[in-house]
Amino acid sequence: MGPDVIIVGGGVMGSSTAYHLRKADPTLSVVVAERDDGYRQASTVLSDGNVRIQFGLEENIRISQHAMGVLSTFDDDMATTRHRPEVAARRQGNLFLVDETSKPATLEAIALQTRLGCEVEWLEPREITAKFPDLGAVEGVVGGSHGRDDGSVDPTAVLLGYRNKAIELGVVYVEDEVTGLIGESRRIRGARLGSGGDLICPIVVVTAGAWTADLVRPLGVSLPVIPVMRTVYVVSTTVATSGVPSVFLPSGVYALPESDRTWLIAWSRGEDPVGYDFTPAGRQRFTDLIWPEMYRHLPAFDRLEVESAWAGLYAVNTLDGNAILGEWPELAGLYLATGFSGHGFQQAPAVGRYLSELILGVDPTLDLSRLGGQRVLDNAPVHEQAGRLI
Ligand SMILES: Cc1cc2nc3c(=O)[nH]c(=O)nc-3n(C[C@H](O)[C@H](O)[C@H](O)COP(=O)(O)OP(=O)(O)OC[C@H]3O[C@@H](n4cnc5c(N)ncnc54)[C@H](O)[C@@H]3O)c2cc1C
């Protein structure tokens, strides 16, 4: 007899889902098939670990509010007899610099975030400089949206925290590749393992990150999700990294303060390579494209050096940039969580809880049904900001 639930992919989404399932129902047998226990290509470990409430969609704001609460006590809550995570939460704040075009949408988003109880404020350029003198002057913008509670954590620690706790609660992880999913008529039946054999199971959760769309396609499930390579540069600068927020430019370039004047800097672009490539873009791209953009808005970044770079995959939802969550409307028992684009890590606590509630037939604590697969079938996007992928 197979398990009650099989989860394909044990990254942060799969591990959070496994943890929530077994915590809610200790009698449920849950198997997670993860092909690489070293997580070398998992987006979770290659992510920046940034968490923000600065979204325009109410669901995304509430998802992040939940994450912030969970992460504030995560180390204690996920401690096991053998392992205590250290997520190293930092609340350095996120500052989104805004140009004239995006000001109305930003003010609208701030009003919504404030109504939902978030710590967010609008700052004029001179207020930004007064508040964060180490950033120097900000130029070419009309102001900024500053989320005081935003910050970052160690994504690998969160992933392993969920995984270890799930195992302690009785979830079984197998290091194996799922080579195919088994479906018949309008119902899922199980998963085929690379090591041989089928796991027959009425509920299959696919949390295989950027590989999800390719895995479900043979079942006739067509997702508007593609793997896109994003390069993050590790850059040493003369700009202080304490007492300053992470900064996001209107173009989408972002700079996250790490330590010792080292910043993580990246820019997601439409021409980024699609596919399973992990070779980071070269330094020339930084020098030619990103640096001038940084310098244009933040002249303090005039002297810097690229130390290294890494690349990971976004599972980009080309329909609307948002997650696709829940049971696939045309295949009973197949649950999905994918399409997170650049903001999935912070969604893992709420998504794991949501999927577990759907599977267990419990009323969801947070209604995320607008992010379900029906909108894909209806071609009815639910945008953050129209046309903008994040
Ligand atoms: C450079 C970069 C920066 C990012 N920064 C942020 C950020 O600051 N904040 C934020 O919120 N998000 C960020 N993200 C997005 C975030 O990392 C992802 O949305 C999130 O980690 C997705 O988690 P996941 O568990 O779905 O996928 P993954 O972590 O990729 O896990 C999927 C797992 O499935 C396994 N798998 C795949 N196929 C199979 C198979 N057939 N059989 C068995 N196992 C399989 C893989 O080995 C992998 O371990 C960033 C992403 C990147 C690439």
Ligand as a Chemical Component Dictionary entry (heavy atoms), coordinates in Angstrom:
data_LIG
# 
_chem_comp.id                   LIG 
_chem_comp.type                 NON-POLYMER 
_chem_comp.pdbx_formal_charge   0 
_chem_comp.three_letter_code    LIG 
# 
loop_
_chem_comp_atom.comp_id 
_chem_comp_atom.atom_id 
_chem_comp_atom.alt_atom_id 
_chem_comp_atom.type_symbol 
_chem_comp_atom.charge 
_chem_comp_atom.model_Cartn_x 
_chem_comp_atom.model_Cartn_y 
_chem_comp_atom.model_Cartn_z 
_chem_comp_atom.pdbx_ordinal 
LIG C1  C1  C 0 18.397 34.263 -7.381  1  
LIG C2  C2  C 0 17.086 34.120 -6.674  2  
LIG C3  C3  C 0 16.746 35.016 -5.666  3  
LIG C4  C4  C 0 15.514 34.890 -4.995  4  
LIG N1  N1  N 0 15.231 35.757 -3.971  5  
LIG C5  C5  C 0 14.075 35.609 -3.298  6  
LIG C6  C6  C 0 13.798 36.466 -2.185  7  
LIG O1  O1  O 0 14.613 37.304 -1.811  8  
LIG N2  N2  N 0 12.615 36.316 -1.538  9  
LIG C7  C7  C 0 11.700 35.371 -1.927  10 
LIG O2  O2  O 0 10.639 35.300 -1.306  11 
LIG N3  N3  N 0 11.948 34.544 -2.976  12 
LIG C8  C8  C 0 13.105 34.639 -3.656  13 
LIG N4  N4  N 0 13.371 33.812 -4.711  14 
LIG C9  C9  C 0 12.336 32.843 -5.133  15 
LIG C10 C10 C 0 12.369 31.624 -4.235  16 
LIG O3  O3  O 0 13.673 31.143 -4.125  17 
LIG C11 C11 C 0 11.471 30.519 -4.785  18 
LIG O4  O4  O 0 10.217 31.032 -5.164  19 
LIG C12 C12 C 0 11.231 29.430 -3.744  20 
LIG O5  O5  O 0 12.436 29.061 -3.117  21 
LIG C13 C13 C 0 10.588 28.213 -4.402  22 
LIG O6  O6  O 0 10.629 27.122 -3.499  23 
LIG P1  P1  P 0 10.260 25.682 -4.030  24 
LIG O7  O7  O 0 10.322 24.765 -2.873  25 
LIG O8  O8  O 0 9.015  25.784 -4.831  26 
LIG O9  O9  O 0 11.404 25.336 -5.107  27 
LIG P2  P2  P 0 12.878 24.754 -4.900  28 
LIG O10 O10 O 0 13.566 25.340 -3.750  29 
LIG O11 O11 O 0 13.556 24.846 -6.238  30 
LIG O12 O12 O 0 12.621 23.234 -4.546  31 
LIG C14 C14 C 0 12.167 22.331 -5.525  32 
LIG C15 C15 C 0 12.822 21.000 -5.230  33 
LIG O13 O13 O 0 12.259 20.016 -6.098  34 
LIG C16 C16 C 0 13.264 19.090 -6.418  35 
LIG N5  N5  N 0 12.834 18.413 -7.636  36 
LIG C17 C17 C 0 12.603 18.970 -8.851  37 
LIG N6  N6  N 0 12.173 18.040 -9.720  38 
LIG C18 C18 C 0 12.130 16.875 -9.041  39 
LIG C19 C19 C 0 11.756 15.554 -9.399  40 
LIG N7  N7  N 0 11.346 15.260 -10.641 41 
LIG N8  N8  N 0 11.835 14.574 -8.457  42 
LIG C20 C20 C 0 12.247 14.862 -7.184  43 
LIG N9  N9  N 0 12.620 16.108 -6.796  44 
LIG C21 C21 C 0 12.548 17.093 -7.723  45 
LIG C22 C22 C 0 14.505 19.929 -6.597  46 
LIG O14 O14 O 0 15.679 19.161 -6.414  47 
LIG C23 C23 C 0 14.315 20.979 -5.490  48 
LIG O15 O15 O 0 14.993 20.638 -4.310  49 
LIG C24 C24 C 0 14.597 33.877 -5.373  50 
LIG C25 C25 C 0 14.948 32.961 -6.387  51 
LIG C26 C26 C 0 16.183 33.070 -7.001  52 
LIG C27 C27 C 0 16.552 32.077 -8.066  53 
# 
loop_
_chem_comp_bond.comp_id 
_chem_comp_bond.atom_id_1 
_chem_comp_bond.atom_id_2 
_chem_comp_bond.value_order 
_chem_comp_bond.pdbx_ordinal 
LIG C1  C2  SING 1  
LIG C2  C3  SING 2  
LIG C2  C26 DOUB 3  
LIG C3  C4  DOUB 4  
LIG C4  N1  SING 5  
LIG C4  C24 SING 6  
LIG N1  C5  DOUB 7  
LIG C5  C6  SING 8  
LIG C5  C8  SING 9  
LIG C6  O1  DOUB 10 
LIG C6  N2  SING 11 
LIG N2  C7  SING 12 
LIG C7  O2  DOUB 13 
LIG C7  N3  SING 14 
LIG N3  C8  DOUB 15 
LIG C8  N4  SING 16 
LIG N4  C9  SING 17 
LIG N4  C24 SING 18 
LIG C9  C10 SING 19 
LIG C10 O3  SING 20 
LIG C10 C11 SING 21 
LIG C11 O4  SING 22 
LIG C11 C12 SING 23 
LIG C12 O5  SING 24 
LIG C12 C13 SING 25 
LIG C13 O6  SING 26 
LIG O6  P1  SING 27 
LIG P1  O7  DOUB 28 
LIG P1  O8  SING 29 
LIG P1  O9  SING 30 
LIG O9  P2  SING 31 
LIG P2  O10 DOUB 32 
LIG P2  O11 SING 33 
LIG P2  O12 SING 34 
LIG O12 C14 SING 35 
LIG C14 C15 SING 36 
LIG C15 O13 SING 37 
LIG C15 C23 SING 38 
LIG O13 C16 SING 39 
LIG C16 N5  SING 40 
LIG C16 C22 SING 41 
LIG N5  C17 SING 42 
LIG N5  C21 SING 43 
LIG C17 N6  DOUB 44 
LIG N6  C18 SING 45 
LIG C18 C19 SING 46 
LIG C18 C21 DOUB 47 
LIG C19 N7  SING 48 
LIG C19 N8  DOUB 49 
LIG N8  C20 SING 50 
LIG C20 N9  DOUB 51 
LIG N9  C21 SING 52 
LIG C22 O14 SING 53 
LIG C22 C23 SING 54 
LIG C23 O15 SING 55 
LIG C24 C25 DOUB 56 
LIG C25 C26 SING 57 
LIG C26 C27 SING 58 
# 
